[in-house]
Amino acid sequence: MKKLFVFIFISFSLIAWSQKIDANAKKLLDNVSERLSKNSTFYIKFNYLYVVPKQKSITETGQVYAAGVKYHLILPTTTQIFDGNKIYTISKEDKEITSSNKEDGESLSPTNILNLYKKNFDISFEGTSTINNKKCSIIKLVPTNNKQSKSIILAISNNNLIKVTENYKDGSSLILTIIDFKENLIVNKSLLTFDKNNYKDYTLTEL
C-alpha cells in the first residue's frame, strides 16, 4: 500500500547527489509543481496498473482528495487517511487499521508531490506523444541513488500530469493514468479526519 502511494506522488527520500538536468524538461516539471502548490485542494481519479513479468497484471481504479498536507486515498480494498498528524491505512478485507507517525504522512503529502524530483533525479526530455487524445511532453527521470526504481516516465499536457510509468529493476512496472483532475474544490472535512467510530469492527494497531 505504501509503495503504491509513494508511486502515485513520485516520492523518494531526499538525498543530495549530482544531477544531469535538461533545462526544458525541468521547466515543465517546475510549471506543474507551481500549479499544484497554488491549488492546495484537489481531487484526482486514476487508473492503476501493476505489471510483473510472467504474472497476471493487477489493475484498479482509485481516488485522492487533498487539502493542504491532508489527504484521503481510496482504493477498492484499502483506504489511507492523513489528518495532519497521523497516517491511517485501513484494510477493508482484513478489517485492520494501522497508524504511523506524522513524518511519513508529510513525506507523501500531495502538496509535496513534484518538489522531490529537484534533488533525486537525472531529468531528460524524451519528445512528445499523444495520450488519450492529448499531446503530451514526455520526461524521463532516472534516480541518482540506489532506489529500486530504474526510471520514471512522466507525460505532461498543459501543466497537467496525464500519465506516470515507474519501471523497476526487477522488470516490473507501475502505470498510473489520470482519469479526472479537479482543483480549487471544497473537500469535506470528514474525508480528512479519522474517526474510529466508523470502524467499530476493525483492529487498530499503532506503529
TORKOL-4160 file (C-alpha; in steps of 0.2 Angstrom, whole numbers, padded with zeros to 4 digits, m for minus):
207
<pt num="1" X="0000" Y="0000" Z="0000"/>
<pt num="2" X="0013" Y="0012" Z="0005"/>
<pt num="3" X="0023" Y="0008" Z="m0011"/>
<pt num="4" X="0008" Y="0012" Z="m0021"/>
<pt num="5" X="0006" Y="0029" Z="m0013"/>
<pt num="6" X="0024" Y="0033" Z="m0015"/>
<pt num="7" X="0022" Y="0029" Z="m0033"/>
<pt num="8" X="0007" Y="0040" Z="m0036"/>
<pt num="9" X="0015" Y="0055" Z="m0029"/>
<pt num="10" X="0033" Y="0052" Z="m0036"/>
<pt num="11" X="0040" Y="0052" Z="m0019"/>
<pt num="12" X="0058" Y="0047" Z="m0013"/>
<pt num="13" X="0068" Y="0052" Z="0002"/>
<pt num="14" X="0078" Y="0067" Z="m0001"/>
<pt num="15" X="0097" Y="0064" Z="m0004"/>
<pt num="16" X="0110" Y="0076" Z="m0011"/>
<pt num="17" X="0118" Y="0069" Z="m0027"/>
<pt num="18" X="0124" Y="0076" Z="m0043"/>
<pt num="19" X="0111" Y="0078" Z="m0057"/>
<pt num="20" X="0110" Y="0079" Z="m0076"/>
<pt num="21" X="0096" Y="0090" Z="m0079"/>
<pt num="22" X="0088" Y="0095" Z="m0096"/>
<pt num="23" X="0083" Y="0113" Z="m0094"/>
<pt num="24" X="0067" Y="0112" Z="m0104"/>
<pt num="25" X="0061" Y="0096" Z="m0095"/>
<pt num="26" X="0064" Y="0104" Z="m0078"/>
<pt num="27" X="0054" Y="0119" Z="m0083"/>
<pt num="28" X="0039" Y="0108" Z="m0087"/>
<pt num="29" X="0041" Y="0100" Z="m0070"/>
<pt num="30" X="0043" Y="0117" Z="m0062"/>
<pt num="31" X="0027" Y="0123" Z="m0070"/>
<pt num="32" X="0017" Y="0108" Z="m0064"/>
<pt num="33" X="0024" Y="0109" Z="m0047"/>
<pt num="34" X="0020" Y="0128" Z="m0046"/>
<pt num="35" X="0002" Y="0125" Z="m0051"/>
<pt num="36" X="m0001" Y="0111" Z="m0038"/>
<pt num="37" X="0007" Y="0122" Z="m0025"/>
<pt num="38" X="m0006" Y="0136" Z="m0029"/>
<pt num="39" X="m0020" Y="0124" Z="m0029"/>
<pt num="40" X="m0019" Y="0115" Z="m0012"/>
<pt num="41" X="m0036" Y="0107" Z="m0013"/>
<pt num="42" X="m0040" Y="0095" Z="m0027"/>
<pt num="43" X="m0047" Y="0078" Z="m0032"/>
<pt num="44" X="m0039" Y="0065" Z="m0043"/>
<pt num="45" X="m0046" Y="0049" Z="m0051"/>
<pt num="46" X="m0034" Y="0037" Z="m0058"/>
<pt num="47" X="m0032" Y="0020" Z="m0066"/>
<pt num="48" X="m0018" Y="0010" Z="m0059"/>
<pt num="49" X="m0009" Y="m0005" Z="m0067"/>
<pt num="50" X="0004" Y="m0016" Z="m0060"/>
<pt num="51" X="0014" Y="m0027" Z="m0072"/>
<pt num="52" X="0025" Y="m0041" Z="m0066"/>
<pt num="53" X="0034" Y="m0052" Z="m0079"/>
<pt num="54" X="0026" Y="m0069" Z="m0081"/>
<pt num="55" X="0012" Y="m0065" Z="m0069"/>
<pt num="56" X="m0006" Y="m0058" Z="m0071"/>
<pt num="57" X="m0007" Y="m0039" Z="m0071"/>
<pt num="58" X="m0016" Y="m0030" Z="m0057"/>
<pt num="59" X="m0027" Y="m0016" Z="m0062"/>
<pt num="60" X="m0038" Y="m0004" Z="m0051"/>
<pt num="61" X="m0046" Y="0012" Z="m0050"/>
<pt num="62" X="m0043" Y="0024" Z="m0036"/>
<pt num="63" X="m0047" Y="0042" Z="m0030"/>
<pt num="64" X="m0037" Y="0055" Z="m0020"/>
<pt num="65" X="m0045" Y="0070" Z="m0010"/>
<pt num="66" X="m0032" Y="0083" Z="m0004"/>
<pt num="67" X="m0032" Y="0099" Z="0006"/>
<pt num="68" X="m0015" Y="0106" Z="0011"/>
<pt num="69" X="m0005" Y="0092" Z="0018"/>
<pt num="70" X="m0020" Y="0082" Z="0022"/>
<pt num="71" X="m0027" Y="0068" Z="0010"/>
<pt num="72" X="m0039" Y="0054" Z="0008"/>
<pt num="73" X="m0034" Y="0040" Z="m0004"/>
<pt num="74" X="m0047" Y="0027" Z="m0009"/>
<pt num="75" X="m0044" Y="0010" Z="m0017"/>
<pt num="76" X="m0055" Y="m0005" Z="m0019"/>
<pt num="77" X="m0048" Y="m0014" Z="m0004"/>
<pt num="78" X="m0039" Y="0000" Z="0005"/>
<pt num="79" X="m0041" Y="0017" Z="0011"/>
<pt num="80" X="m0027" Y="0029" Z="0018"/>
<pt num="81" X="m0030" Y="0045" Z="0028"/>
<pt num="82" X="m0018" Y="0058" Z="0033"/>
<pt num="83" X="m0026" Y="0070" Z="0045"/>
<pt num="84" X="m0010" Y="0081" Z="0048"/>
<pt num="85" X="m0004" Y="0072" Z="0062"/>
<pt num="86" X="m0005" Y="0053" Z="0059"/>
<pt num="87" X="m0007" Y="0042" Z="0043"/>
<pt num="88" X="m0020" Y="0029" Z="0044"/>
<pt num="89" X="m0020" Y="0014" Z="0032"/>
<pt num="90" X="m0037" Y="0004" Z="0033"/>
<pt num="91" X="m0038" Y="m0013" Z="0025"/>
<pt num="92" X="m0056" Y="m0017" Z="0021"/>
<pt num="93" X="m0053" Y="m0036" Z="0018"/>
<pt num="94" X="m0044" Y="m0039" Z="0034"/>
<pt num="95" X="m0053" Y="m0026" Z="0045"/>
<pt num="96" X="m0037" Y="m0019" Z="0051"/>
<pt num="97" X="m0031" Y="m0001" Z="0053"/>
<pt num="98" X="m0013" Y="0004" Z="0056"/>
<pt num="99" X="m0007" Y="0021" Z="0060"/>
<pt num="100" X="0010" Y="0029" Z="0058"/>
<pt num="101" X="0019" Y="0045" Z="0063"/>
<pt num="102" X="0017" Y="0062" Z="0055"/>
<pt num="103" X="0033" Y="0062" Z="0046"/>
<pt num="104" X="0028" Y="0048" Z="0035"/>
<pt num="105" X="0012" Y="0057" Z="0030"/>
<pt num="106" X="0021" Y="0073" Z="0027"/>
<pt num="107" X="0033" Y="0065" Z="0015"/>
<pt num="108" X="0019" Y="0058" Z="0005"/>
<pt num="109" X="0008" Y="0074" Z="0005"/>
<pt num="110" X="0001" Y="0079" Z="m0011"/>
<pt num="111" X="0007" Y="0096" Z="m0009"/>
<pt num="112" X="0025" Y="0090" Z="m0010"/>
<pt num="113" X="0022" Y="0078" Z="m0025"/>
<pt num="114" X="0033" Y="0086" Z="m0038"/>
<pt num="115" X="0046" Y="0095" Z="m0027"/>
<pt num="116" X="0055" Y="0080" Z="m0023"/>
<pt num="117" X="0062" Y="0077" Z="m0041"/>
<pt num="118" X="0073" Y="0093" Z="m0038"/>
<pt num="119" X="0087" Y="0083" Z="m0029"/>
<pt num="120" X="0084" Y="0065" Z="m0033"/>
<pt num="121" X="0084" Y="0063" Z="m0052"/>
<pt num="122" X="0093" Y="0065" Z="m0068"/>
<pt num="123" X="0080" Y="0073" Z="m0080"/>
<pt num="124" X="0079" Y="0072" Z="m0098"/>
<pt num="125" X="0066" Y="0077" Z="m0112"/>
<pt num="126" X="0060" Y="0062" Z="m0122"/>
<pt num="127" X="0050" Y="0071" Z="m0135"/>
<pt num="128" X="0031" Y="0071" Z="m0137"/>
<pt num="129" X="0017" Y="0058" Z="m0138"/>
<pt num="130" X="m0002" Y="0058" Z="m0140"/>
<pt num="131" X="m0011" Y="0050" Z="m0125"/>
<pt num="132" X="m0030" Y="0050" Z="m0123"/>
<pt num="133" X="m0031" Y="0062" Z="m0137"/>
<pt num="134" X="m0019" Y="0074" Z="m0128"/>
<pt num="135" X="m0002" Y="0080" Z="m0135"/>
<pt num="136" X="0010" Y="0076" Z="m0121"/>
<pt num="137" X="0028" Y="0081" Z="m0117"/>
<pt num="138" X="0037" Y="0065" Z="m0111"/>
<pt num="139" X="0050" Y="0067" Z="m0097"/>
<pt num="140" X="0062" Y="0053" Z="m0091"/>
<pt num="141" X="0068" Y="0053" Z="m0073"/>
<pt num="142" X="0082" Y="0042" Z="m0068"/>
<pt num="143" X="0086" Y="0040" Z="m0049"/>
<pt num="144" X="0103" Y="0046" Z="m0044"/>
<pt num="145" X="0103" Y="0035" Z="m0029"/>
<pt num="146" X="0101" Y="0016" Z="m0026"/>
<pt num="147" X="0082" Y="0015" Z="m0025"/>
<pt num="148" X="0073" Y="0001" Z="m0033"/>
<pt num="149" X="0067" Y="0011" Z="m0047"/>
<pt num="150" X="0075" Y="0010" Z="m0064"/>
<pt num="151" X="0066" Y="0025" Z="m0071"/>
<pt num="152" X="0050" Y="0036" Z="m0071"/>
<pt num="153" X="0042" Y="0042" Z="m0086"/>
<pt num="154" X="0030" Y="0057" Z="m0085"/>
<pt num="155" X="0018" Y="0063" Z="m0098"/>
<pt num="156" X="0013" Y="0081" Z="m0096"/>
<pt num="157" X="0000" Y="0091" Z="m0105"/>
<pt num="158" X="m0004" Y="0109" Z="m0102"/>
<pt num="159" X="0004" Y="0109" Z="m0085"/>
<pt num="160" X="m0006" Y="0093" Z="m0080"/>
<pt num="161" X="0001" Y="0076" Z="m0076"/>
<pt num="162" X="m0008" Y="0064" Z="m0088"/>
<pt num="163" X="0002" Y="0048" Z="m0085"/>
<pt num="164" X="0016" Y="0041" Z="m0075"/>
<pt num="165" X="0026" Y="0025" Z="m0078"/>
<pt num="166" X="0038" Y="0018" Z="m0065"/>
<pt num="167" X="0050" Y="0005" Z="m0071"/>
<pt num="168" X="0058" Y="m0006" Z="m0058"/>
<pt num="169" X="0075" Y="m0015" Z="m0058"/>
<pt num="170" X="0066" Y="m0032" Z="m0056"/>
<pt num="171" X="0057" Y="m0029" Z="m0073"/>
<pt num="172" X="0040" Y="m0024" Z="m0065"/>
<pt num="173" X="0031" Y="m0008" Z="m0069"/>
<pt num="174" X="0018" Y="0003" Z="m0061"/>
<pt num="175" X="0007" Y="0013" Z="m0073"/>
<pt num="176" X="m0004" Y="0027" Z="m0067"/>
<pt num="177" X="m0016" Y="0036" Z="m0079"/>
<pt num="178" X="m0026" Y="0051" Z="m0073"/>
<pt num="179" X="m0044" Y="0050" Z="m0077"/>
<pt num="180" X="m0050" Y="0066" Z="m0069"/>
<pt num="181" X="m0042" Y="0081" Z="m0060"/>
<pt num="182" X="m0052" Y="0094" Z="m0051"/>
<pt num="183" X="m0044" Y="0109" Z="m0042"/>
<pt num="184" X="m0050" Y="0123" Z="m0030"/>
<pt num="185" X="m0064" Y="0112" Z="m0024"/>
<pt num="186" X="m0071" Y="0111" Z="m0006"/>
<pt num="187" X="m0066" Y="0095" Z="0002"/>
<pt num="188" X="m0077" Y="0088" Z="0015"/>
<pt num="189" X="m0068" Y="0089" Z="0032"/>
<pt num="190" X="m0075" Y="0071" Z="0036"/>
<pt num="191" X="m0064" Y="0064" Z="0022"/>
<pt num="192" X="m0048" Y="0072" Z="0030"/>
<pt num="193" X="m0051" Y="0065" Z="0048"/>
<pt num="194" X="m0050" Y="0048" Z="0055"/>
<pt num="195" X="m0065" Y="0043" Z="0066"/>
<pt num="196" X="m0063" Y="0026" Z="0075"/>
<pt num="197" X="m0082" Y="0025" Z="0077"/>
<pt num="198" X="m0084" Y="0022" Z="0058"/>
<pt num="199" X="m0073" Y="0007" Z="0060"/>
<pt num="200" X="m0080" Y="m0002" Z="0076"/>
<pt num="201" X="m0077" Y="m0019" Z="0070"/>
<pt num="202" X="m0059" Y="m0015" Z="0065"/>
<pt num="203" X="m0042" Y="m0019" Z="0074"/>
<pt num="204" X="m0032" Y="m0003" Z="0076"/>
<pt num="205" X="m0013" Y="m0005" Z="0078"/>
<pt num="206" X="m0001" Y="0009" Z="0082"/>
<pt num="207" X="0016" Y="0008" Z="0073"/>
